[in-house]
Amino acid sequence: MKKFAATLSLILICGLCRAALPTNDDFNASTENTTNWAPDEVAGHGVLTLVNQHLQYRVNGAPTDLDQSVRPWIASLGPYTSDWEVQIDTLNTAVATATNQQIGTGIVIDGEAANLTNEILAIQFSGASAPNTPLVGFAGRMGTATNGIFVSQLGTITPANGAVRITFNSTTKVVTLFFDADHSDGYSWTQFGSFGINGSGGADANQSWGLTDSSQLAVRIYGYSSGVAVSNNEVALDNFTTTGLAAPILPHDLSVVSITVPKTINLSSRIPSVTKKAVVTIQNLGPLTEHITEDILTNLVDFELTSLAPSTCPAPVPVLVLPTRFPIKLSPKRTLRLSYNITFNCANNPGKGTNDFSYAATVHAEAIDGNPDTNPNNDDCPRNPSGTDKGCGNRNPDRTLGADIFTDVIMK
């Protein structure tokens, strides 16, 4: 269970569909929207429930050290290469009276490349660092609950109609936190935190989350409490709004695992041209079953020959042999053999023992739906081994894969 609740000592000191993406939820429905939101991630007795046209947080049972309910927004994600923002109205009238009690509600974002171990949150907060000394206001954090950098505006603000907002600047890679203590006459935002997620740029803290241009950031809303009972109508969220989020990138991982070609071609004046078959085998290393149509297949793999010195012959062009049935369903871990016809009618080096042509193949996962391959390191063949990847190609002198692939054309 991920723990978003801040240990502040308390918090003083977390595609195929082309239709328009959902951008908001006013929580006016009578049932939970399971299309836009994933099931709640619950700790202790925390509960999020639709009540009276808002999303209410409460503790359904005896309070524990961490009661929490987190609701992931799955309709869209935050791109790393364009600006975006999210905001939500917050209500937090629960009062912390005992030392180390705290209650918070708001937004948290995660960086996928950090395996969801880094977070930035913006919440409306209530807590106590000593008996009968409650502090209220807004707080934020970069990092985990036990190893984070905190920012806050507490003690001097008594929120009436609260709201929090998180923005992302794709140029600076900086996440900025804002609050509005009373939006009843329109939103007026005050900045209270700034964090860089690419190692620099933030005014309050910086981390390197290891994100790339294909990365997306997850958005969640939540309520949490520690050691305190939270009753109906004390803590709630409303009017969740997004701008600039993008459709989730489907996690494709296709790999070229082998190229099989004729090692030798024999030509003569009597047989001046020979057509032989070559096979490129790809494997689905991703979590999804890939549905490959004819249009996708014709753009899925680049397979080409290179004419070797003295290069007097043009390189033959492989012709893909289309399967008879589509779509092809390529399940995780399964392989797909693509057959090509190659016509040889020329020899750069007519004698035996000198290679005439070499081969290379590249798989393009973006041909499926426009989303890039999540692991481009295994897209090409030949390639040398790396990590758990055995490589692709002929055998090197040390018996590993990765050597060039050749055909020797002999003209008798």
N, C-alpha and C positions, 0 to 999 in steps of 0.2 A: 504494500500500500504506500503510495506516495504521500508524504506529509508536507502540506503547504503551510500549515500553521506556523507562525513566527514565534521562535523562542526569544523573546525580547529582553528577558530579564527585567524585563519582558520586551515588548516591541519598542521600548525606549532605546534602549541601547541598540519568496515563488510565482483516360477521361474520354470519357467518351461522350458524356452529355454536354451539349453546348447551350443548354437553356440558361437564362439569367440566374445568377446565383442568389440565394436568399441573403439578405443583408441585415436583418433585424428580427427581434422577437419582443413583442409587448406583453407577453405572458397573459393575454386575455382569454386564451383558449381554456376549455374545460378539461382537456387531457394533455399530457406531455407530448411534445413534438419530437418523435423518435427519428424523424428524417434529418433534422438539423442538429440534434443533440444525441450524444452517446449516453448509455446508461450511467447513472451517478456512481462515482467512486466514493465509497462510504468508509469512514472510520468511526469506531465507537457508536454513539447514538445520534449522530448528526443526520438531519433529514431536510431535503429540499422538496417543497410541495407547492403546487399551484393553489393559491387561496386569494379570493377577492381581487382577481386581475393583477396579481403580482406573484413573484416566486419567493416564498417564505422559507427562512431557515429557522429550525428549532431543534431542541434536544429532546428526543423521544425516549425518555428513561432517565436513570440516575446519571448525573454528569461524570465524565471521566477526564483523564489528563488530556486527551485529544478526542473531541467529537467533531466530525467534519463530513461534509458532503460536497463533492466536486463534480461539476457537470461540463464535460468536454463539448465544445462547438465543433462539429464535424462537417458542416456544410461548406466551409472554406477555410483556408489557412493563410498565414502571413507570408508573402513572398520575400525573398532576400534581396531582390533586385529592383523593387519598386516600393514607393512609400505607401503606408497604410496606417489605420488607427482603429481602435475599438473603445467603446465607452459604455457605462451602465449607471443607472440611478441606484443609490444605496440608501438603506434605512437601517440605523443601528441605535436603538434606544435602550438596549440592555446595559445594566449598570454593574460594573465590577467593584465589589466591596472588599474582597479579601486579597491578600498578597498573592501575586502570580495568576490571578484570574484574568482572562482576556477573551474578547469576542471580536471577530472581524468578518467582513464580507466585501467582495469585490471581484477583481480580474487577476488572473495569472497567465503568463505566456511562457512557453518552453522552447528551447532550441533542440531540434531533432538530432543533430549531429552529436550532441552531448548526451544522447540516450536518456533524455528527460531528467538529467541530474542537476541541471541548472535551471533556474527560474527567475523571472522578474514579476513582482506582484505590486498591485496598487489596491488598497483597501480602506474602507471606513472602519476605524478601530476604536475599541473601548477596552481599557485595562487598568490594572492597579499594581504599583510597585511596592505599596505599603498599605496596611489596613485603612479603609475609609479615605483613600486618596485617589479617587478615580481620575483617569486621564482619558480624554476623548479627542477625536480628530481624524487625521488621515496618516497612513503609514505606507511605506514601500520597502522592497528588499530586492537585492540581486544576490543569487546564490541559494544555498539550502538553508533550512531552518536552523541547522547547527553550525553552519559556516557561511554566513552571509553578511553583506554590507547593508545597513538599514538607513532609511531616511524617514523623517516624520515631521508632521506639523500637528503637535498635540498640546493640549492644555489651554490654548488661547482661543480655540474654536469650538463652538457648540453647533454642530451641523443640524440644520432643520430639514432640508430636502437635499441630501448629499448626492454626489456623483463623482465617479473616478474615470479617468481617461488615460489610455496608453497609446503613444504614437511611435512609429518607426521611420527613421530617415535612412533611405537605402544608399545614399551617398556617403554619409558619415558612419553608418551602421550604429547609430545611437538610438536607444529607447528612452523616451521622456515620459515622466509621470505628471499628471495634473489632477487637481481636485476642484470641485465647486461645492461650497458649504450650503448654498441655497440657490437652486436653479428655478425657483417658482416664477421668476420674472425673466427667464431665459438663461442660458448657460454663460457663465463668466469664469474662465479657467485660470487657476493659479498653478504654476509649475512648482513641484517640490522634490523632483528627483531626475537624474540624468545618468544613464549607464551605457557604456560602450560594449558591444558584444563581439567586436573584432580586435580587441586588445587596446583600443584607444578611443578618445573622443568624448567620453563621458565625464561630466563634472564631478560626480560622486564616486564612481568606481568603474573599473574596466576588467573584462575577462575576454578570453578568446574561446568562443564556443565551437570553433572548427567548422563553421558553416561554409557552403559553397554556393555558387549561383543557382544551383538546382534545389537548394534547401528551402524548406518552408517552416514557419513557426506555428506551433499549436496554441490555441486560445481556449481558456477555461474560465468559468465563473464558479464561485464557491462561497460557502459560509463555514466558519469554524468557531470553536470555543474550547476553553480549557478550564475545567474545574468549576463551571458555573452553569446553572440551569437557564435555558433560554426558552421562553414561552411563546405562544402565538402572538403575532402582531408586534414583536419587538425587533426582529431582524429580517430584512427582505431586500430583494433585487427587483428592478423593473427597467423596461425600455432599453434592452440591449441593442446596440447599433454598431455596425461595422462600415468602414470605407476602405476600398482598395484591396480587400482580401481576394484570393484567387482559388480556383478549384484545386482540390488536392491532387498532387502529382502521384500517379499510380506507380508503384515501385517495380519497374521492369529491371530484370538482370538477365540478359541473354549473353551467351558466350560461344565463340567459335572453338570447338574442341578438336576438330581434325579436318584435314584436307587430304583426300585420296585421289591420286592422279596416275596416269600411265608413266612408268619410269623410262620406257623406251618406245619410240615410234620408228618403224621401218618404212621408208619410201623408196621408190624406184621409178624408172621410166614407164614401167608397166602399171605401177600403183603410185601415181603422183600425189594422191590425196587420201588421207585416212581420218575418219571421224571416230573419236573415242569418248568414253564417259569419264567425267570427274565428279566427285562427291564432296560437298562441304557439309559437315555435320555441326549443328548448333544445339545448345542445351539451354533449357529454361532453369536458371538458378534462382529466380525470383519466387515470391510467395503466391503469385496470381496464375491462374490458368489463362494463357494467352489465346485469343480467338483470332486466327490469321485468315483474312480473306485473300482473294486473288490479287486485289490491288495492293494490299499490304505486302504480300509475298514478293511481288515484283520489285519492291523497293527495300526489302528487308536486309538483303546481303549484297555487298559489292564483292565480286569475284573477278579477278583479272590476272592476265599473264604479262610478264615483262620479257621483252626480247633481249637476250644477252649478247655481249660483244662477240663478233663485230656488228651485231644488230642489222644485218642485211635483210632480215625477214621481218615483216610487220607481225606484231603479236596477235595470235588468234584471239577471237572474242568468244567467250563461253556463252552458250545459249541455254537458258534455264528450261528444264523440262517440267511443265506445270503438272501438278497432281490432277487427278480426275474429279476429286470431290473437295468442296469447300463448304464452310470454313474448316480450317484445321484447328483442333483443340490441343494446345501444347501445355500439358499439366506441369506443375513444378517437378523438377529433376528429370523430366523426360527429354529425349533428344529428337531432333528432326533432321533427316537426311535430304539434302537438296541436290538433285542430279542436274548435271550440265553436259551438253554435247559440245565437244571442241574439235574443230577440223584443222588438221595439220597438213600443210602442203609446201613447206619450205624448211630448210635447215641452215642455220647460221654457221654451224660447224659440221659439215657432212660426215666426218669420220666418227667412229664409235669412241665413247668415253669422254666427250666434252659436251657439257650441258648447253642446251639451246634456249630454254625458257624456264623462268621461275614463276612462282604463284604467290598470291596474297589474297586474303579474304577479310572483310570487316562486316560485322553485324550491326544494324542500325535499329535499336529499339524504338527510336522516335518515329519510325514508320508506322507504328501501331496506333498511336494517338497523339503524337507530337511531344510526348514527355520523354526526357532523355534517359539513358541507361544509368542506373544508380551506381554501377560499378564498371566504368569504361575501361578499366585495366585489362579486362579479359575479352574485349571486343575484337581484337585483331589476331590474325594468325599469318605467319609465324610469330611467336613470342616466347620468351624464356620463362621458366617457373618463377613464381613469387608467392610467398606465404603458403596458403593451402592450394593455390592454383598450380597444377602440374605443368602448365605451359601448353604449347601447341606447335606442331611442325615435325620435321624429321629429327633424328637423334643427334645430339651433340657428341663430341668425343667422350664426354663423361657419362653418356647414356641418358642425359636429361633431354627433354623436348625443347624445341626452339630453333633448330637449324632450318635453313632454307629448304624449300621443296622444288625439285627440278624435274624436267623431262629432257631426255637426250633424243634428238631426231637424227636418224642415220639415213643418209641418202646412198643407196647402193648403185 
